Amino acid sequence: MSRLAEILAEKGGDVLEIAADATVLEAVQLMVEMNVGSLLVTEGGEVTGIVTERDYLRRVTLEDRTEQAPVREIMSAPLVVATPETTIDECMALMTDRRIRHVPVVDEGRVVGIVSIGDLVKFQSKQQSFQIQFLNEYISAG
């Protein structure tokens, strides 16, 4: 059974962070610049939450905050996390159940990466392509 460690091995463990007292505008600019949909939020060296595009839409646009508001006002907390040993199916179920699109991967209390629903779908699609190719070769050989 495939695990998140396999995705992180391909994708890498880069995790983008932003300080809790940074402005929402700074967070949005960083997400756009890095072409990502989320940033981990840190305070005093500790990860305290996550800020996503959806947080911006819901808590700035709809709740009439300004883009100068601190990230801590719109971040999602506490974090919903997985481990490198979490299976792809378990992680997809977690994301579906919690209605989230990004999950930090934590190993021994340290964030070692982050996976998105897109990462999971891409990985599963690739796995299915390998299986189809294998089955076609098996049938052709027979």
VENWO-V938558 format. One record per helix or strand of 3 or more residues. SS is the DSSP state (~ for helix, > for strand). FROM is the first residue (numbers start at 1). TO is the last residue. If there is no record, write none. Layout:
SS;FROM;TO, SS;FROM;TO
//
This chain:
~;4;11, >;17;19, ~;24;34, >;38;43, >;46;52, ~;53;61, ~;71;73, ~;88;98, >;102;107, >;110;116, ~;117;141
//
